[in-house]
Amino acid sequence: MTTPFYITSRTDWTPELIKQAYDECEIIAREELELDVYPNQIEIISSEQMLDAYASIGLPVHYNHWSFGKDFLKNAKAYESGRQGLAYEIVINSDPCISYLMEENDMVMQTMVIAHAAFGHNTVFKNNECFKQWTNAGSIIDYMIFARDYIRRCEQRHGTEEVEHVLDAAHSLASHGVDKFKRKHRPKLNEEARLKKLIEQDDQRQRDLDIIMKKTSMALPELDLDDADDADDEENLLYFVMKKSPNLEGWKREILRIVYKINQYFYPQGQTKNLNEGMASFVHYYIMTRLEEKGMLSPDAFLSFISHHAGVVFQPTYQKRYYSGINPYTLGFAILMDVKRICTEPTEEDREWFPYLIGRRWQDAIKEAVFEHRDDGFIAQYLSPKVIRDLRLFTVSLRYDEQTGVDATVSEIHDDIGYRNIRTQLAQSMERINHVPQIMVVGADLEGDRTLKLKHVSYKGRQLALEDAEMVTDYLDYLWGYPVELDG
């Protein structure tokens, strides 16, 4: 006979309890929150494995690169000295959705993490339009296996140092390796067939190079560059170099493609940080509260949960030394809790600001807010005056004076116009242009001297850091094979 599911703050986890907790969370998630999720795969890992997952950017399979080892040692040293904690979980946007739970967690924490990751994040991965448009959760693990195996073969064939240099160059362009709009691609071979074809092309190219050493008049065969196009004002520098670099060898081109594909996979996560973490926090809060109401958590276990939850959504004030901006857990959770309140208990202020939420089923309103938006639209549509007051949000205007230096003044107060301006400015701050400089290809004279011409379009007067720009341009020189000019 199965033991009833009941935990206290001192309950240690067991596989049986993990299974029972998952089943109870699933009932609430599906029947009460009405969530649709990918099948779940729960894995318990050690702190060292969690550090390893940190270093490999959360994916269970990855190719080798020195930067991953550097991150591992940095995080391990900070963790061992007590200067840094570890995430309670890591969740992977895959089908099935993989959730890593730390073995050091107690049962209260494991239950919270299951609710947070296996149902909160999972439902965003499966249903948010940004993820649906830009990622294929069913293929990412297979692709990472292909990427790892292909790069290992390149290391064996071309040497570790040469492959590392190509990866360094590709990583330097990673933030400029995202398609913000969909491209039209021809149907692709599966990755196993691609690997076989690439190896055959490398073998053929090597044979041709051997012949050229004897007969210098023989021309190299054309590389098979699918879906190449002439792209004036192309902002995806990694894609452009991958497709158009005049003399880049096929295996190097494929490594650029791998970095491009992986970076594209993470693109939606950067666009949905607040709503994603907010939804995960909303779901774990709702599920854990319902478990306590159903008598499955003891009072002390629920207090333990509340303590953990308070840490997750804690927002330091701007005067604190460790303030680093708005906590996405805090903002997303506050907005979604407020959407639920507006649907069920609206005030006159709510009726004026959110007439489209009044009287709606809160489950439907929550899912629409989370599934149909990115962070900028989510904030622009759903940030309320109440949340602005609760979080004490305000905007600051900076003015430079030659005599006194930078002068900062609060430019918006908590009135009707102020609320709207704060909401608009906060939403605009979530746009990608605030974090990644806009650099585009404006010319590539492939019939002449083959100089690659780039232009930086300044946003709000911001300039590039000269040293960083020079380093990235050097990597571009290496990949392009001819001079690279950056204007602006």
N, C-alpha and C positions, 0 to 999 in steps of 0.2 A: 504493500500500500504506500502511495506517495505521501511524503510528509508535507503538511500544508506550508505554503510559502509565507514565511514570517522572518523578519530580520530585525536585529537591534544594532546599536552603534558599535557593538563589540563582535558582531558576527563576521567570521572569516569566510571568504568565498570558497566554494567547492564547485566542481563541474555540474553537479546536480542543481545547486542553487542558481548558478548562472543560467542553466536551461530554464528553470522555473521563472526566474526574473525576466528572461527574454519573452517567454510565453505570455506572462501577465502584461508586460509593456506592449506587446503586439496587439493584444485584445483592446487595450485602451486606444492605441494609435489608430487602429483600423476602424473600430466601432464608434468611438467618441470623437476623435479628431478627423476621422474619415481620410486617412492618409494612404496614398499609394506609393509603395517603395519597391526597390530592387530586392531580390532575395539577399539575405544577410549571411555573411561569413564572419564569425567572431573568433579572434585569435588572442590568446593570452601571451604576452611577451615580457621579457626582463627589462630592467632599466638600460642595460647595455644594448639590447636590441632596439629599444626605443631611441637611443642615441644614434644608432646606425640608421634607423628610419629617418631621423632628423637630417642626417648627412645626405641621404639619397632622396631628398625632397619628398619624402612620404610614400615613395613607390617601392613595392616589394622586390622589384628587379630593376637594376640599373647598370649602365656601363661604368668602367673605372675612370676616375679622373682625380688628380691630386687635390682639387678643391673640396671634394667630398671628405677625404681623409683629414684635411685641415679643419673643416667644420666639426667633424667627429671629435678630434682632440680638443678643440676649443670648448665645445659643449661639455665634454666629459670632465675636463679640468674644472670648469665652473660648477658643475653638478657635484663633483666629489668634495669641493671646498665649501659647499653650502651656499654659494653665491647665486645659484640658479636652480630652480625647480624644473621638473619635466612636465610636459603635457599629460593630462589624464588619459588622453587617447589620441590616436591618429586614425583618420577615416579616409578611404580611397574611393574616388569616383570611378567605380568599375561595376561590372555586372557578372557575378554577384558583388555587392558592396562589401568591402573588407574593412572591418573595424578592429584596430589593435587596442587591447586593454592591458594596462600595466599590472603585472602580477603582485606588485607591492600594494595595490589598492585594496581597501576593505570592501565588504559586500555592499555597503551603502553606496560607495563610490562606483563600484562596478555597475550597479543598477542605474545610477544616474548617467553613467557613460553610455550604457546601452540605449537609454532613452534619447540621449543627446545625439549620438553618432548614428546608431543603427536605424533610427527613425527620423530624427530631426534633419541631420545633414543628408541622409539618404533620400528623403522625399524631395529635397531641393535639387539634388543631382538628377533625379529622374524626371522632374516635372518643370523646373524653371526653363523658360524659353531660351535663355542664353546658353545653358548647358545642352539643351536639346539641339540647338543649332550648331554648336561648335565642337561638341565632343561625341565620341562613340564609346560609351562605357563598356560595351561588350568586347572591344578589340584592344584596349590599352595594354593589358598584361601581355597578350601575344606580341604586340608591337615592341614592347620593352624587351622581351626575350630576343626578338629579331635584332633590335638595336645593340644589345649587349653582345650577341654572338657575332654580328657583323664587325663591330669595332674590335673585338678580340682577334678576328681573322686579319683585320687591317694591321694590328700590332704585330702579328706573326709575320706578315708579308712585307710590311714597310717600316717596321721598327717602332718601338714605344714612343721615342722622343718626337718623331715626325707626326704620329697620330695625336700626341698630346698638344703639339703646337697648333694643329688644325682645330682641335677642340677648344683650346684657349681663344683662338680667333673667333670661332663660332659663338662661344659663350660671351665674348665681348659685345657681340651684336644681338644677343638674345632678346633684350628689351625692344630692339628694333626688328624683331622677327615675328611679328603678329599681323595676320590679316584682319583688319577691322570690318571688312566686307567679304562676303563669300566669293570665291573664285569658281569658275567652271572647270572641273577636271574631267579628263577622260577616265573611264573605268580602269582601275588599277589591278595588277596581279596581286595575289595574296603574298604575304611577306616571305613565305618559304620559297615561292617561285621567284620573287624579286631577288632574294639572296643568291639563288642559283644563277640567275641571269647576270647579276652584278659580278659574280666570281668569273663567269665565262667571259664577260667583257674585259675584266682586268687581265685575265690570261691572254686574251686576244691582243689587247693593247700592249702587253709586255712583249709578245711575239713580234708585233709590228715595230716596236722600239728597237728590238734586236736587229731586225732587218734594216731599219733606218741607219743604224750604226755602219752598215755596209753600203747601203744605197741611199744617200742623203736626199735624193730627189723624190723618194716615195712620200706621199702625203699621209697623214694620220687619218683614220676613219672618223666620221662624224659621230659624236656621242648621241645617244638616244635621249633627248631632253623633252619629255612629254610636257604638254600644256605650257610651253614657253610662249611668251607674248612680249610685244614691244610695250614697255611700261614707262611712259613719261610721268613725272611726278609720282613715282612709286615710293611709298613710305615703308614698305617691308624690305629693308636693306638685305636681310639674310636671304630672302626669297630671290631678290633680284640678282645677287651675286651667285647664288646657286644655279640660276638659270642662264645667266649671261656672261659670267666670267670667261674670257676668251680661251685661256689655256689651262683651266683648272682640271686636274685629273679626275676621272670618274669616281674613284673611291673617296676623294676629298669632297666631291659634290654630294655624294650620298651621306657623308657625315653631317654636312650642313643641313641636308634634308631631315636627318634624324633630330638634330637640335631644334630645327624649325617646327617639326611635328610635335615634339614634346612641349615646347614653349606655347604652341597653339592650344594644346590640351589644358594648360593651366590658365589660359586667358580668361575664361568665365569666372574662375575663382577670384581673380583680382577685381573683376567688375561687380561682384556680388558679396563682398566680404561682410558688410553690415547686415544685409538681409539673411545671408546664410547662417552666420553665427547667431543672429537674433532669432531665427526660426528654430535652430537647434536648442537654444536656451529656453524659448517659449515651450517647446515640446517637452523638454526634460522637466521643466517646472510644473507643467500641467500633469504629466504622467506621475511624477513623484507625489504630487499633492493628492491625486486620485488613489494611489496605492495606500497612502496614509488614511484616507477617508474609508477605504475598503478594509482596513484593519490588517494590512500586510506589512506596514512599517510601524515599529514601536514609536512612542513619543520621542525618546532619546535619539532614535535613528532619524526621525524627521528633523529634529534640531540639528543633527550632524549634517544632513543634506542642506538645510537652510544656510548653515555656515559655509559650506562649499559653494553653494549658489551665490551667496553674497560676495565671495572672493572672485567668482567668475565675472560678475557684473559690476564690480567695484570701479568707480570712476574717480581718480585723483583730481583734485582741483588744480587749476593752472599755476598756483603758487608753489606747488610741491616740486621738490627737486627731481622726482622721478616721473613727473607728468610728461607724457609723450603724445598728446593729442587725445581725441575722443576714442574711448574703448568701443570697438564695434559690437561687442557683446552687449554692452550697456545700451547703446543707441538702438540697435535692432530689437532687443527685448522690450525696451520701453515703448517703442512705436507699436509693436504687435500687441502688447498688453493693452495699449490705449485703443487700438482698433477694436479689440474685443469689447472693451468698456463702452465705446461709442455705439456699437451695434446693440448692446443690451441695456445700457443706462445712460443715454445721451443727455447732455445739458443744452441750454439755449445756445451757448457758444458752439457746441458741436453741430447743432442743427444749421447754423450759419456757415460753418467751415466745411462740413462733410455731409451734405444732404444725401449723397449717394450711398452713405453707410447706414443711415437711420433705418432701423427695422429689418436690416438684412440678417441672415443667419451668420453668426460670427465665424463659423468654420469656412463658409464660402468666401467671406471677406478676407480672412487671413490667407487663404490659399491664393486668391487673386492677387493680393499685395505681394506675395512671395514668388509666385510662379510667373507673373507677367511683367516683371520689372528687373532692371539693374539697380545698383545702389542710388544713382543719381535720380532716377525716376521714382524709386521707392520713397526717398526722402521728400522729393518735391510734391508727391501726391499725398503722403500720409503723416508727415511730421506736424503735430498739432501744437497750438499755443500752450496747452497743458504740459506736454512733454518739454517744450522750450522752457517753461517756468520750472518744472521739476528738476531739469538738468542744469538750470541756470545758464543757458546758452546766450552768448552775445557775440557781436562782431567788433573787430578792432580795425580802425583805419590807421595806416602808417603814412607819415609825411616826413620827407627828408628836408632838414634845414641846415644850411652850411654853417650856421653859428652854433646851433644846439645839437645837431646830429638828427637821429631818428626820433620823431615825436609820435607816440601812439595814443589814440583817443578812442573811447567806446563810441561807435557810430550808430548803433541801433539799440533802442530800448524796448521794453515789453509793452508795446501798444500795437494796434492793428497793423500799421505799416511796418513797424519793427519786426513783428512776427513773420510777415511775408518776406521781408528782405533777409532775415536770418535764415529762413527756410531755403530761399533761392540761393543764397551764397553758400550754404552748407551743401546743398545738392550739387552746385557747380564745382565745389572743391573735390568731389568724388570722381570727376571726369578724368580720364587717363592722361590728358594733356598736362595736368598738374604734376604728374609724376614721371612722365617719359617725354623728353624733348622731341619736338616734331622736326625730323630730318628726312628729306626726300631726295630721290634721284631726279636731277633736272637735265642731265645730259650724259651720254656715253657714246662717244664717237667711234663706233666699232669699225667703220670703214677708214678711219684716219689714224690718229695717234693713240686711240683707245683710252684716252683720259676719262676717268669717271668723275662727274661733277655732282656734288651734293650741296644742298642748301638747308640751313637751319632757319626755321621760321620762329622768331622769338614770340613767346606768349607772355603778355603782361610785363614786357621789358626784361624778362629773365634771360641771362646769357649762359652759354656753356662754360663749364670749368675747363680752362685751357689745357691743363695737364692731362685730364681724362680724355678730352677730345683728341689730343695728339696721340695718345696711346691707342685709342680705338682706330684712328686713321691709319696708324702703322699696321695694325692687323688687317685692315681693309686693303692696304697696299699689297700685303702678302697674298691675300685671297684673290684679288683682282688681277694681280700680275703686272699692272701698269700704274701710272701716277693717279692719285686720288686727290681731288681738290674739294675742300669744305668751305663754303661761303657762309659767313654769319656766325 
